[in-house]
Each structure stands twice: as C-alpha cells, then as structure tokens.
Amino acid sequence: MTVAEAGRGIEAIRQVLGDYPLERWFAAVGIPDTEEELNWHAFLAHSQDMQGFRADFFVGVPHGKDEKSEPFTLKALGLDVGELAGVWQDLVEQFGPEHEMMRLYGGRGGLQNLERDLAALEYDAPWHQAVLEQEGQSRPIIWRGVPRGHRYLGAIQNCGLRRWGRVLTALLVNSHKLREFDYSFRKYLKESCVAFFGDRPYVDAHFPSLDFVSPRGSRSLEEFLCNQIERDFHNVGPELAAYMICDWLLCLWREGKITFFNSFKRDARHMGFCREHGVPLEKEEFVSYLRGAGVDVPSRVVNEAIWLSFERGS
C-alpha cells in the first residue's frame, strides 16, 4: 500500500466517523452485560444474521433498537433460548435421530421439511390459529398458550420465509447446546473465560472486566472466544462468531470496564468500503492500520460508522 493510498483510506474513515459519531448510535448498538440482552441480541439475533436474512427482525430485537418490531417475532411469542431448546428436544424425541434431522432440515427443501415436522409435533394442547384481516391482507394470529413448536412454525409462516431452513434449524440446535449453561450465553462466555485463564477464582472476581486483547500464549482471550463459539455452535463461521461478542465488548469498553477490543463484523458493506478506499481487507491488517494511523477507537466503532454510511446513502 502506498502512502497516498493509506492517506486516502484514513481520510475516508475519519469522514464516516465524523458523520456518525459514537454518541449518536452507541445506545442502540451496544449490548449490555446481562443474561437477557446477551441471549436475545448477541446469541439469537447476531448468530444467524446474514445477507438476505434479517435475524434481528425475526427474533424481535431490530438492529437500532428504535426500529419497529413485528408482532409475530420470537420475542413477542415468548420463544426465548429455553423455549427454542425445548422445540429442538421435542423434534428429536418425536422424529430423531438428531444428525439426520440436521441434514434433512439444512439441505435442499429443508425449510419445508422443518415446517412439516413442526406442524406434526404432538402436544396435549391442540394447534389454534385465527386469521386477522389487516390492510387488505390475511395474517395468522398465534394465540397465547399454543405449544412452543407450533409457535415457532407460526413465526416462520408470519415472516413469509421460503428458505433458510439451515438458519432456522441452527437457532434451535444452538439454543439446545446452551442447556448445560442454564440457557445463558453469558454463562457460556464466562465459562469459556475460565477455560482460557485456567483460574476460576480470578474470573469469578473480575468477569467481565478482563484483558481481551493481550496474547496469552498464541492468542488473546478475544480470539479464543471467537474460536470457541465457531467450534461449539452450528452454522456460525468466523465473521458471525466475532459479531456475537463485539457489541457486548463495545458496551464494556464504553463503560470503562475493559481497555480495548478488536472484534467487528466484516460484512459485505465493510469489505466494499475497504476496496473502494484502499483500506486493508484482512481483520488483523485493518486493526493495525487503524492503530498505526492514530485512530484511537476500537475497530467495531469504525465498522459501524461504515455500515451507517451505506444505510443512509452517504
């Protein structure tokens, strides 16, 4: 990279930071260090958020919490991590084995297979559904008290999804994997920190105010968490693993509980900006590029400012 290219990239970055300063969007993006916020936002909404599928809207916690949420989301229907884990358990008990179901739901025609089995789940309570005429369109109403598997099917049908069987299955499978952590992503993160440091009393005393960036052996705590998440959860790659912790770390950083962090979501908008302005594409190089230019905020701040510049058409 030439000096001129480096200067052009930094100028573009400082421009978007100036247009969308941290104070204007931090409250809407940062994820507070609570079990509820981490479960809904970091675990459910961020773990399967990808181009073409707005997981935040399906879950019911839109990116930018001032955005209006639909009434038939997972959150509105009471389908939290524990309930979603229960849906998967119901499916396994009635239609297993588990590995065959994951293949069936994740392949071609997977959504149709998942919908068929959700509808066929047998519960003591019957399936109830009514239709609401609204703005010239018929929309199902999911009654309270409807069994969890049928509520999940109702959420899928209300969103008008025609594919994404692999994603919708992952939400169930991954929720079930949290059962050994009392269905708490926060507890999962804490236990992973214990595994990294090998010192439970230390983590118990300081979590989450830990050093996430200094190497310990070959990697930092932040890198270790991303690797663990990618290993442990279905349909979660390196970009989504980073996205599952970066806004939690952003909140900790803003509150002064940690000194710094490097995670961010390297999505298509971020990559497009980097290519356009001659900014390094690789994560490690991008972080070093910012630090070398004296940009003293975490890369996630720049990353969100880039996203907003696309969102608002600047």
WOTAKA-V479293 format. One record per pair of residues at least 12 apart in sequence whose C-alpha atoms are under 10 Angstrom apart, sorted by the first residue. I is the first residue (numbers start at 1). J is the second residue. Records with the same first field share a line. If there is no record, write none. Layout:
# WOTAKA-V479293
I->J ; J
This chain:
# WOTAKA-V479293
1->278 ; 279 ; 280
2->278
4->278
5->277 ; 278 ; 279
6->277 ; 278 ; 279 ; 280 ; 289 ; 293
7->277 ; 278 ; 279 ; 293
8->277 ; 278 ; 279
9->273 ; 274 ; 275 ; 276 ; 277 ; 278 ; 279 ; 280 ; 289 ; 290
10->277 ; 278 ; 279 ; 289 ; 290 ; 293 ; 294 ; 295
11->277
12->273 ; 274 ; 276 ; 277 ; 278 ; 279 ; 306
13->273 ; 274 ; 277 ; 279 ; 290 ; 295 ; 302 ; 303 ; 305 ; 306
14->295 ; 302 ; 305
15->305 ; 306 ; 309
16->302 ; 303 ; 304 ; 305 ; 306 ; 307 ; 308 ; 309 ; 314
17->295 ; 301 ; 302 ; 303 ; 304 ; 305 ; 306 ; 308 ; 309
18->305
19->305 ; 306 ; 308 ; 309 ; 314
20->301 ; 302 ; 304 ; 305 ; 306 ; 307 ; 308 ; 309
21->301 ; 302 ; 304 ; 305
22->254 ; 297 ; 301 ; 302 ; 304 ; 305
25->64 ; 65 ; 301 ; 304 ; 305 ; 308
26->64 ; 247 ; 250 ; 251 ; 254 ; 301 ; 304
27->64 ; 65 ; 66 ; 251
28->62 ; 63 ; 64 ; 65 ; 66 ; 67
29->41 ; 62 ; 63 ; 64 ; 65 ; 247 ; 248 ; 250 ; 251 ; 304
30->42 ; 64 ; 246 ; 247 ; 248 ; 249 ; 250 ; 251 ; 252 ; 253 ; 254
31->244 ; 245 ; 246 ; 247 ; 248 ; 249 ; 250 ; 251 ; 252
32->247 ; 248 ; 249 ; 250 ; 251 ; 252 ; 255
33->186 ; 208 ; 248 ; 249 ; 251 ; 252
34->184 ; 185 ; 186 ; 248
35->183 ; 184 ; 185 ; 186 ; 187
36->80 ; 81 ; 184 ; 185 ; 186
37->61 ; 185 ; 186 ; 248
38->184 ; 185 ; 186 ; 187 ; 244 ; 245 ; 247 ; 248
39->80 ; 81 ; 175 ; 183 ; 184 ; 185 ; 186
40->56 ; 59 ; 60 ; 61 ; 74 ; 75 ; 80 ; 81 ; 185
41->55 ; 56 ; 59 ; 60 ; 61 ; 62 ; 63 ; 244 ; 247 ; 248
42->56 ; 185 ; 186 ; 240 ; 241 ; 243 ; 244 ; 245 ; 246 ; 247 ; 248
43->81 ; 171 ; 174 ; 175 ; 184 ; 185 ; 186 ; 241 ; 243 ; 244 ; 245
44->56 ; 58 ; 59 ; 60 ; 61 ; 74 ; 80 ; 81 ; 170 ; 171 ; 172 ; 174 ; 175 ; 185 ; 244
45->57 ; 58 ; 59 ; 60 ; 61 ; 62 ; 63 ; 171 ; 243 ; 244
46->59 ; 63 ; 236 ; 240 ; 241 ; 242 ; 243 ; 244 ; 245 ; 246 ; 247 ; 265
47->167 ; 170 ; 171 ; 174 ; 229 ; 230 ; 233 ; 234 ; 235 ; 236 ; 237 ; 239 ; 240 ; 241 ; 242 ; 243 ; 244 ; 245
48->166 ; 167 ; 168 ; 170 ; 171 ; 234 ; 235 ; 236 ; 237 ; 240 ; 241 ; 243 ; 244
49->167 ; 236 ; 240 ; 243 ; 244
50->167 ; 239 ; 240 ; 267 ; 268
51->267 ; 268
52->164
53->161 ; 163 ; 164 ; 167
55->167 ; 168 ; 171
56->69 ; 73 ; 74
57->69 ; 70 ; 72 ; 73 ; 74 ; 75 ; 159
58->70 ; 72 ; 73 ; 74 ; 75 ; 155 ; 156 ; 158 ; 159 ; 168
59->72 ; 73 ; 74 ; 75 ; 76 ; 77 ; 79 ; 80 ; 155 ; 171
60->72 ; 73 ; 74 ; 75 ; 76 ; 77
61->73 ; 74 ; 75 ; 76
70->158 ; 159
71->141 ; 142 ; 155 ; 158
72->139 ; 140 ; 141 ; 142 ; 151 ; 152 ; 154 ; 155 ; 156 ; 157 ; 158 ; 159
73->151 ; 152 ; 154 ; 155 ; 156 ; 158 ; 159
74->151 ; 152 ; 154 ; 155 ; 156
75->155
76->155
77->142 ; 143 ; 144 ; 145 ; 146 ; 148 ; 151 ; 152 ; 154 ; 155
78->144 ; 148 ; 151 ; 152
79->148 ; 149 ; 151 ; 152 ; 155
80->175 ; 183
81->171 ; 172 ; 174 ; 175 ; 176 ; 177 ; 178 ; 179 ; 182 ; 183 ; 184 ; 185
82->172 ; 175 ; 176 ; 178 ; 179 ; 182 ; 183 ; 184
83->147 ; 148 ; 149 ; 152 ; 172 ; 175 ; 176 ; 183
84->148 ; 149 ; 152 ; 169 ; 171 ; 172 ; 173 ; 174 ; 175 ; 176 ; 183
85->148 ; 171 ; 172 ; 173 ; 174 ; 175 ; 176 ; 177 ; 178 ; 179 ; 183
86->148 ; 149 ; 172 ; 173 ; 175 ; 176 ; 179
87->118 ; 121 ; 147 ; 148 ; 149 ; 150 ; 151 ; 152 ; 172 ; 173 ; 175 ; 176
88->101 ; 118 ; 149 ; 169 ; 170 ; 171 ; 172 ; 173 ; 174 ; 175 ; 176
89->149 ; 172 ; 173 ; 176
90->118 ; 121 ; 122 ; 123 ; 148 ; 149
91->114 ; 117 ; 118 ; 120 ; 121 ; 122 ; 149 ; 172
93->121
94->117 ; 120 ; 121 ; 122
95->117 ; 120 ; 121
98->173
101->113 ; 114 ; 117 ; 169
102->114 ; 165 ; 166 ; 169 ; 170 ; 173 ; 234
103->166 ; 169
104->165 ; 166 ; 169
105->117 ; 164 ; 165 ; 166 ; 167 ; 168 ; 169 ; 170
106->163 ; 164 ; 165 ; 166 ; 167 ; 168 ; 169 ; 170 ; 235
107->164 ; 165 ; 166
108->163 ; 164 ; 165 ; 166
109->162 ; 163 ; 164 ; 165 ; 166
110->162 ; 163 ; 164 ; 165 ; 166 ; 167 ; 168 ; 169
111->156 ; 161 ; 162 ; 163 ; 164 ; 165 ; 166 ; 167 ; 168 ; 169
112->162 ; 163 ; 164 ; 165
113->165
114->153 ; 165 ; 166 ; 168 ; 169
115->149 ; 150 ; 152 ; 153 ; 154 ; 156 ; 157 ; 165
116->153
117->149 ; 150 ; 153
118->148 ; 149 ; 150 ; 151 ; 152 ; 153 ; 154
119->149 ; 150 ; 151 ; 152 ; 153 ; 154
120->149 ; 150
121->147 ; 148 ; 149 ; 150
122->147 ; 149 ; 150
123->146 ; 147 ; 148 ; 149 ; 150
124->147
125->145 ; 146 ; 147
126->145 ; 146 ; 147 ; 150
127->142 ; 143 ; 145 ; 146 ; 147 ; 149 ; 150 ; 151
128->141 ; 142 ; 143 ; 144 ; 145 ; 146 ; 147 ; 150 ; 151
129->141 ; 142 ; 143 ; 146 ; 150 ; 151 ; 154
130->142 ; 143
139->157 ; 158
140->154 ; 155 ; 157 ; 158
141->154 ; 155 ; 158
142->154 ; 155 ; 158
152->168 ; 172
156->168
166->234 ; 235
167->234 ; 235 ; 236
169->234 ; 235
170->233 ; 234 ; 235 ; 236
171->233 ; 234 ; 235
172->234
173->233 ; 234 ; 235
174->232 ; 233 ; 234 ; 235 ; 236
175->233
177->232 ; 233 ; 234
178->232 ; 233
185->244
186->208
188->225 ; 229
189->207 ; 208 ; 225 ; 228 ; 229 ; 245
190->203 ; 204 ; 207 ; 208 ; 225
191->203 ; 204
192->221 ; 224 ; 225 ; 228 ; 229
193->207 ; 208 ; 210 ; 212 ; 221 ; 222 ; 224 ; 225
194->207
195->221 ; 224 ; 225
196->216 ; 219 ; 220 ; 221 ; 222 ; 224 ; 225
197->216 ; 221
206->257
207->257
208->248 ; 249 ; 252 ; 257 ; 258
209->249 ; 252 ; 253 ; 256 ; 257 ; 258 ; 259
210->252 ; 257 ; 258 ; 259
211->257 ; 258 ; 259 ; 260 ; 261
212->224 ; 225 ; 249 ; 258 ; 259 ; 260 ; 261 ; 262 ; 263
213->258 ; 259 ; 260 ; 261 ; 262 ; 263
214->260 ; 261
221->261
222->242 ; 245 ; 246 ; 249 ; 261 ; 262 ; 263
223->241 ; 242 ; 262 ; 263
225->241 ; 242 ; 244 ; 245
226->238 ; 239 ; 240 ; 241 ; 242 ; 243 ; 244 ; 245 ; 246 ; 263
227->241 ; 242
228->241
229->241 ; 242 ; 244 ; 245
230->242
238->265 ; 266
239->263 ; 264 ; 265 ; 266 ; 267 ; 283
240->264 ; 265 ; 266 ; 267
241->263 ; 264 ; 265
242->262 ; 263 ; 264 ; 265 ; 266
243->263 ; 264 ; 265 ; 266 ; 267 ; 300
244->263 ; 264 ; 265
245->263 ; 264 ; 265
246->261 ; 262 ; 263 ; 264 ; 265 ; 298 ; 299 ; 300 ; 301
247->263 ; 264 ; 265 ; 300 ; 301
249->261 ; 262 ; 263 ; 264 ; 298 ; 300
250->262 ; 263 ; 264 ; 298 ; 299 ; 300 ; 301
253->297 ; 298
259->298
260->296 ; 297 ; 298 ; 299
261->287 ; 297 ; 298 ; 299 ; 300
262->283 ; 284 ; 286 ; 287 ; 288 ; 297 ; 298 ; 299 ; 300 ; 301
263->283 ; 284 ; 287 ; 298 ; 299 ; 300 ; 303
264->283 ; 287 ; 298 ; 299 ; 300 ; 301 ; 302 ; 303 ; 304
265->283 ; 299 ; 300 ; 303 ; 304 ; 307
266->281 ; 282 ; 283 ; 300 ; 303
267->303 ; 307
268->307
269->303 ; 304 ; 306 ; 307 ; 308 ; 309 ; 310 ; 311
270->302 ; 303 ; 304 ; 305 ; 306 ; 307 ; 310
271->303 ; 306
272->306 ; 310
273->303 ; 306 ; 307 ; 309 ; 310
274->286 ; 306
283->299
286->299
287->299 ; 300
290->302
